[in-house]
Amino acid sequence: MSSLFTFILVVQALVAATMIGVILMQKSEGGGLGVGGSPAGLLSARGAADFMTRATTILATAFVALSILLAAMASVGRSGSTIDTSLSKTAQTSGAAPSSSLTGPAQPAQAAPAGAAPAPASDDPLAAAAAAAASREAASVPAQAPPAKK
């Protein structure tokens, strides 16, 4: 973060705190923000209210302008980012998975081919469910002959 960005951020925090103070000091009467006018000077009650209204307007405008400036400064120099796929996991569908109470009724264990190695253990808690679903789907689909060519 650059020092200019930090400086503007501190200025915006001061403007926000001052604006909160000015708003809280105002009288809680309806019709604020410049409704009606009075020929009285700054020393009257209405003149003080006009000053507070003007101060609120100026501080609110400064707050919005600083917000836009900070957003523009934050977006400059940023390039498009790519999605980080280093934590993604792939489902392992090789081998038969043991059935648990979460995957449905117990299925009889299928014998692995004689030369097949056991499936590696996975940290993914849904790998067993995915393997069981894949084996049920493969067992329920009958093999079809390819269509004859004309």
C-alpha positions as CSV (number, residue, x, y, z in Angstrom):
1,M,0.0,0.0,0.0
2,S,1.4,3.3,-1.0
3,S,1.9,6.2,1.4
4,L,-0.5,8.4,-0.6
5,F,-3.2,5.8,-0.3
6,T,-2.6,5.5,3.4
7,F,-2.7,9.3,3.8
8,I,-6.0,9.7,1.9
9,L,-7.5,6.8,3.9
10,V,-6.6,8.6,7.2
11,V,-8.1,11.8,5.8
12,Q,-11.3,10.0,4.9
13,A,-11.5,8.5,8.4
14,L,-11.1,12.0,9.9
15,V,-13.8,13.4,7.6
16,A,-16.1,10.6,8.5
17,A,-15.6,11.1,12.3
18,T,-16.2,14.9,11.9
19,M,-19.3,14.3,9.8
20,I,-20.7,12.0,12.5
21,G,-20.0,14.7,15.1
22,V,-21.7,17.4,13.1
23,I,-24.7,15.3,12.4
24,L,-25.1,14.4,16.0
25,M,-24.9,18.0,17.1
26,Q,-27.8,19.0,14.9
27,K,-31.3,19.6,16.2
28,S,-33.6,16.7,15.5
29,E,-36.3,18.7,13.8
30,G,-37.8,17.8,10.4
31,G,-36.9,19.7,7.3
32,G,-33.1,19.7,7.4
33,L,-30.7,20.2,4.5
34,G,-31.8,23.6,3.3
35,V,-35.6,23.6,3.5
36,G,-36.6,27.3,3.7
37,G,-34.4,30.3,4.3
38,S,-34.0,32.9,6.9
39,P,-32.6,36.5,6.7
40,A,-31.2,36.1,10.2
41,G,-27.4,36.0,10.7
42,L,-25.1,33.3,11.8
43,L,-25.6,34.2,15.5
44,S,-29.3,33.2,15.6
45,A,-30.6,29.7,16.1
46,R,-31.6,29.4,12.5
47,G,-28.2,30.7,11.3
48,A,-26.4,28.1,13.4
49,A,-28.6,25.4,11.9
50,D,-27.7,26.7,8.4
51,F,-24.0,26.4,9.3
52,M,-24.4,22.9,10.5
53,T,-26.4,22.0,7.4
54,R,-23.7,23.5,5.1
55,A,-20.9,21.7,7.1
56,T,-22.8,18.4,6.7
57,T,-23.1,18.9,3.0
58,I,-19.5,19.8,2.6
59,L,-18.3,16.9,4.7
60,A,-20.6,14.4,2.9
61,T,-19.3,15.6,-0.5
62,A,-15.7,15.3,0.7
63,F,-16.4,11.8,2.0
64,V,-18.0,10.6,-1.3
65,A,-15.1,12.2,-3.3
66,L,-12.5,10.5,-1.2
67,S,-14.3,7.2,-1.4
68,I,-14.3,7.4,-5.2
69,L,-10.6,8.4,-5.2
70,L,-9.6,5.5,-2.9
71,A,-11.5,3.0,-5.1
72,A,-9.8,4.3,-8.2
73,M,-6.4,4.1,-6.6
74,A,-7.0,0.6,-5.3
75,S,-8.0,-0.6,-8.8
76,V,-5.1,0.9,-10.7
77,G,-2.3,-1.6,-11.2
78,R,-4.3,-4.7,-10.5
79,S,-4.4,-7.2,-13.3
80,G,-7.0,-9.8,-13.9
81,S,-6.6,-12.7,-11.5
82,T,-7.0,-16.4,-12.2
83,I,-8.9,-18.8,-10.0
84,D,-6.6,-20.6,-7.7
85,T,-7.1,-24.4,-8.2
86,S,-4.4,-25.6,-5.9
87,L,-7.0,-26.7,-3.3
88,S,-9.4,-28.5,-5.7
89,K,-9.9,-32.2,-5.2
90,T,-10.9,-34.7,-7.8
91,A,-13.2,-37.6,-7.1
92,Q,-11.6,-41.0,-7.3
93,T,-13.9,-43.5,-9.0
94,S,-11.5,-46.4,-9.2
95,G,-12.1,-49.5,-7.1
96,A,-15.1,-50.3,-4.9
97,A,-15.7,-48.1,-1.9
98,P,-17.0,-49.4,1.4
99,S,-20.6,-48.5,2.1
100,S,-21.5,-46.3,5.0
101,S,-24.8,-45.2,6.5
102,L,-24.6,-42.0,4.5
103,T,-24.3,-43.7,1.2
104,G,-27.5,-45.7,1.5
105,P,-28.1,-49.4,2.0
106,A,-25.2,-51.8,2.2
107,Q,-24.1,-53.2,-1.1
108,P,-22.4,-56.5,-1.4
109,A,-18.6,-56.0,-1.9
110,Q,-17.5,-56.5,-5.4
111,A,-14.3,-58.5,-5.9
112,A,-11.5,-56.6,-7.4
113,P,-9.7,-58.2,-10.4
114,A,-6.8,-60.4,-9.4
115,G,-4.0,-58.1,-10.7
116,A,-5.6,-54.8,-9.5
117,A,-3.9,-52.8,-6.7
118,P,-6.1,-51.5,-3.9
119,A,-7.5,-48.0,-4.3
120,P,-5.4,-45.3,-2.5
121,A,-7.0,-43.7,0.6
122,S,-8.4,-40.3,0.1
123,D,-8.9,-37.3,2.4
124,D,-12.1,-36.5,0.6
125,P,-15.1,-37.6,2.7
126,L,-17.3,-37.8,-0.4
127,A,-15.0,-40.0,-2.5
128,A,-16.6,-43.1,-1.1
129,A,-20.1,-41.9,-2.0
130,A,-19.0,-40.9,-5.5
131,A,-17.4,-44.3,-6.1
132,A,-20.4,-46.1,-4.8
133,A,-22.7,-44.1,-7.0
134,A,-20.5,-44.6,-10.1
135,S,-20.5,-48.4,-9.5
136,R,-24.3,-48.5,-9.0
137,E,-24.7,-46.5,-12.2
138,A,-22.4,-48.7,-14.2
139,A,-24.2,-51.9,-12.9
140,S,-27.7,-50.5,-13.8
141,V,-26.9,-49.5,-17.4
142,P,-27.0,-52.5,-19.8
143,A,-24.3,-52.8,-22.5
144,Q,-25.7,-51.8,-25.9
145,A,-24.4,-52.9,-29.2
146,P,-23.2,-50.1,-31.5
147,P,-25.7,-49.0,-34.2
148,A,-25.4,-50.8,-37.5
149,K,-24.1,-48.7,-40.4
150,K,-26.3,-48.5,-43.5
